[in-house]
Amino acid sequence: MNRKLSAVFYAINGTGMGHISRLNNIAEDMSWLCQHLDIEPRFEFLTTSDAPFVVTQFPTFKLPSKTTIKALGLPMKSTTAHIKTQIVTFLNGKAPDGLILDTNPKGSYQEFPFLRSLAKRTVFIDRARKPESITRQVKNSISLFDRVIVPETEETGASYPFHPNISYAGKIHGFKPENALSRDEVRTMFGVNQHEQLIYLSSGGGGDTNSEAYLQKWLDAIGEVIPHARVIVGYGPLYKGAIHYANRQVIPCTGTRVNQYFAGVDLAISAAGYNSVEELQAAKVPSLFYGLEKGFDDQFDRIRLLQDKGLCTLGNIEAPQESLQRALARLSVVQTALKPQPYSHGSAIAAGQLLETLLTTKTFMLPTTAIARAVGTLQSIRSKKMQSLFDQHQAA
């Protein structure tokens, strides 16, 4: 290939995984589109996440998060100043066609204004956030980007409609049916017979300091309410607590691709982070979601909106048994509501939008119709596989 496209995905995370997961989902789809269009993708990740191994297909360069700096007792001002210099040096040496950020438009260390001139194009992925976090400074930072991609539909609105170059991709998530195992494959893998319920349990990426306590509460409730169920516990890459190897109900999963098992799950119990919710909804798993207080993210509002549509059950971490019994009573109602829900192709659509923006600086710029056809091909592959997975689950 003589045609090349370079991009740096800058994923800023502390105790969570939302930014790096979302950017990785887009980058993987963008790489697929590039290869389909005979373009060599040269993508790299720069991240403060403490789970850089989420990214498996691209070179990844790890920076310390503010959480790590505080934990190590390092002086914040001089340490971040040193890191800023490293970031500028890194991007200056790469001079990429695109620099892509997610959620935090200022950069982890307020450095984005110093970075924008080092890339030919800059793009911001702007997911929903708490209104009080939308300050004038945040708005001013977003206005510096060449394009804003919103992982929502246009009907739901955007945080920053004032931006002159804004586009909507739909929900972006990591459940890609072409990588998923069927219901029978999942149950065979874990030795779960057809008469046993298989439950997925998670506290998100595992970075919350209370993750161990939350998981124990739900496991105790499952043991009381459904003693013969098997439980896939997705501990998350950031989890630092005890793993329940001795519990005969538990199937411990510590990897980053636990969503490949979702097609075999009867019920999920999960914290309501953006990625967790969207992946489980995309896989059509009836779910009991419980909210946690987070900075930018209103998990409680997310659950309420879904429950109002009958698409999940609202759980209470302080009343796990009652929550689980309510979820089991509503299981068929939620299954029925999920059935007609369309699969969201947000990562593929966002990848196409990003590709359009980055190619504007290249001499081999492709027509948007060629990019649209490639996106359509990827969507078709996923839609067919998704239907196959769902049909197999219904037949069982």
N, C-alpha and C positions, 0 to 999 in steps of 0.2 A: 504494500500500500504506500503510495506517495502522499496521500492526503492524511494529515494528522490533526488532532484536536487535543489541546491540553487544558486541564482544569484542576483547581485546588478546591476541595470541599473542606471548609473550616467549621468543625463541629465543636461547639462549646458546651460542656457539661460538667457538673460537679458530682452530685449524688445520683443523678438520673441518667437515662439512656436515650431520651426522646430525640435529641438533636442528631446524635451520631447514627441512630437507627434510621431516622427519616431520610437523612442525606445519603446513607448507604443504599437504601431502597431505590432512591432516584438515580444514584450513580450506576448501580447494577443495570437498571433498565436503559439508562443512557448509553452505557457500554454496549448493550445488546443492539440498540438502534444504530449506533456507529458502525458496528461490524456488519449489520444488515445493509448499510448504505456504503460499504467499502471505505470506511474512514477508520484510521487507527486511533483508538482512544488512549490518551496518556493522562490518566487521572491519578491524583494523589490526595491523601487525607492529612490534614493538620488538625489535631484535636487535643483538648484538655480533659477528655473523658477518661475515667479510670477503668474503662472497658474498651480499649482500642482494638481488641481482638474481635469485636463485632464485625469489623471490616476484614474480609478475607480475600477479596479479589484485587485490592489495590495497595500500593505502598502506603504505610501509615507512620506519621511522625508525631510522637507523644510529647505534649507539654504538661507541666504540672497544673492541676486545677487549683483554684483558690482554697478549696477544701483541704487539699494536700499541703499547700503552703502553710495554712493555719495549723494543721495537725503536726507538722514538722517543727513548728515554732520559728519559722523563718521570718525575717523582717519583710512585711508585705510590700512596702514602697520600693525598696531597692531590688527585691526579687522580681517584682512585676516589671520594673524598668529594664532589667536584664533580659527578661523573657520577650518584652516588646522588641528589643533590638534583634533577638534571634528570629522573631517572626518576620520582621522587615527584611532581614538578610536572606531568609529562606525564600520569600516571595520575589525579592529583587533578582535572585539567581534564577528563579523559574520563569518569571515574566509570562504567566499563563494566559491563555485565551479567556479564561473565566475564573472568577473567585466567587464561591457560593457560601453564604451564611444562612443559619437557621435560628429563628426566635430572638436572638440578641443582636440587634443591628449595630451596636456600638463596638462589638468585639468583647472578648473576655476582660481585656485590660484597657478598654476605651481607645483601642488603637485603630479602628477601621478608617477614620479620616486619613491616617498615614499610609494605609494599604491600598486604597481605591485606585491610585494612579499606577500601581505596580501590576495591575491586570488590565487586559483590554476591555473586559466587560465584568460588571459585578451584578449579582442576582441575590435577592433576599427571599427566603422561604418564610412566609408570615402566617403561622398557625394562630388559631383563636387563643385569646388570653384574657385575663381579668381586666375590666375597663380601667380600674385604678392604676394599672401598670403602664397605661398609654400616656406617658408624659410628653410635654413639649419637646424635651431633649430626644426622646425616642422617635417622635415624628420627624424631627429634623434629621436624625441619623438615617431614617428610612428613605427620606427624600434624596439622599446621595446615591442610591443604587440605580442602575440602569433599568432594572426590571424587578417587579415584585410578583411572586407566585403564591397564591393563597390555596391551601389544601382544603377548600370548601367549595360548594356550588355558589353561583352568583346570587341565587335566591336567598341564601343565608347571610349574605353581606360579608364585608371585610372590615378589618380593623382600620385600614387606611385607604379609603376610596379616593382620597385626594391625589394619590400617586398617578402621574400621567400614563404610566406603562404597567398596568396591573392586569393579571390574568388569573383565572380560576381553574384548578385542576381536579377538584373533587378530593375526597378523603384519601390520604396517602398512608399506606400500611405495608406490613411486611409479609402478609399471608399470600404467597404465590402458589396457586394450585398445582403448577407443573412440578413443584418441589415437594408436594404433600403426599403422604402415604394414605392409602384408602383405609376405611374403617376396619376391614378384615386384616389388613397388613399391620395396623397399629395393635390390634388385640392379639394377633399371633406373636408379634414381637415381644409383648409384655406378659404373655401367658394369661390373658384375661378371657374368660369364657363368655359366651353370648348371653348368659343369664346374670352376669355381674355388671353393675353400673361402673363406668369409668369416669372419674371426675378429674378435672384439671384445677390445680390450686396455685395461686401466685400472689406475690405482693409487689409485682412490677419488676423493675430491674434488680431489686434487692438492696438498693443503696440506702433506703430509709433505716434509721437506727432502730426502729421498732419492728423491722421485718420478722425477726425470729419470734417475737411475742405474737404478732398477728397470725403467722402461719400456725403456731401452736394452738391458738384459740380455735381456728377453723378446723384443724385436725381433730381436736377434742370433740367439736360439734359433729363432725362427720362420723367419728367413732360411736357417738351416742345415737345419732339419727339413722345412719346407714352403715351399720357395722360390717357388712359384707362387701361394701364398695371398695374398689381400688382407686388410688389417688396418685396421679402424676403431679409431683410438686416441682414447679419451675422455680428454682431458687434464684435465678437471675445471676448474671455475671458479676454483679457488685456485692453479692451476699457474703457476709462474714460471720454468720451465726452457725449454730450446730445443724448438721444435716441428719435427717431421721432415717438412718440406715437400718436401725433395729425394729422399726415399726413395720409390721407385715403388710399393712395396707398401702404403704408408701412406695412409689416408684420414683426415686430421686433423679432429677434432671438438672445438671449444672451447666449445660452448654448454652449456646446462643440461638439455636435453631429449633426450639421446642415447638414452634408453631407448625412444624411438619406433622405433628401428631393430632392436630385439632380435629381432623375429619373423623377420628375414632372416638371422640369425647362426647358423653351424654350431657354433661353439665360442667360449667366453669365457675369458679369462685375467684375473683380477681380484684385488686385495687384498680381504680378507674383512671389510670393514666391514659393519655391520648393513644399511644401505640397499642397498649393492651386492649383497650376498648375496640379500636378500629380493626385489629387483627381478628378478634373473636367474633365481631359482627360480620366481617367479610367471610369468615369460615362458617357462618350461620350456627354458631354454638350458643344454645340457651345459657345465659350467664347471670350470675348473682354478682353485682358490682358493689364494692364498698368504697366510700370516698376518703381521701386523705388530704390534709391541708398542705398546699404547695404554694410556691411563690407566684409564678405567672398563671398557673393552671387552676381552673375552678372545676375540680373533679365532681363535686356534688351537683352542680348545675348540669354537667354532662350526663350524669346518671338520670336526673329528673326528666330531662328532655327525652331520653330513650324510654324510660318507664312510661311516660305519658303516651307513647306510641305503642306500648305493649312489647317493646323489643328487648327488655331485660327486667330483672328484679332488683330493686334497691335494697342493699344489705346494710346492716349496722354492726360494726366491729365489736360493739359493746353488748350485742345480743345475737351471737352467732347461731345458736340453735334455733331460735325463733325465725331468724332470717333464712336459714337453710330449709326449714319446714315450709316457709312461705314460697321459696323458690321451687321446691318440689311440687307444691300444689298448683303452681302457675306454669309448670313445665310445658304442658301441651299448648297453653295459650301463647306462650312466647315462641314455641316452635312454629305455630301457625302464622304468627306475625312475621317471623324471620323468612319464611319460605319465599314470598314474592319479592323480597328486597334484592335489588340489583347489586352485583359485585362491583365495587368501586375500583376503577382503573387509574386512580390518582397518580401513582408513581410513574406509570407509563406516559400519561398525559403531561405531567410536570417535566419528565425527561425530554419529551418532544418540544415543549415550550422553551426549555433551557437550551436545547440544541439550536433552535431557531435563533435565539439571542446571541449565542456564542459564534455561530457561523457567519454573522453579519460582518465580522472583521476579516474573514478568510477570502482568498481569491477564488476558491472553488465552491463558493456558496451554492447550496442546493435550493431548489424551489420548495416552498412550504408544502406543496402537494406531495413531493417525494417523502418528506418527513411524516406527513399525515398518513400516507399509505403504510409506512413502516410501523407507526404507532398502532394503526388498525390491525396489522398482521399480528402484533404482539397481543393485542386485546382479544383477537379471535382465538388464538392459541389458549389463552387463559380462560375464556368463557367456555370453551368446549371441555376443558379439563375440569373446570368448576362444576359444570353440569353433570359430568361423569361421577365425580366425588359425591355430589348430593344425591344422585340417583341410587348409588350403591348404599348410602347411609339410609335412605328411605326404604329400600328393599329389605334391609336387615331389621 
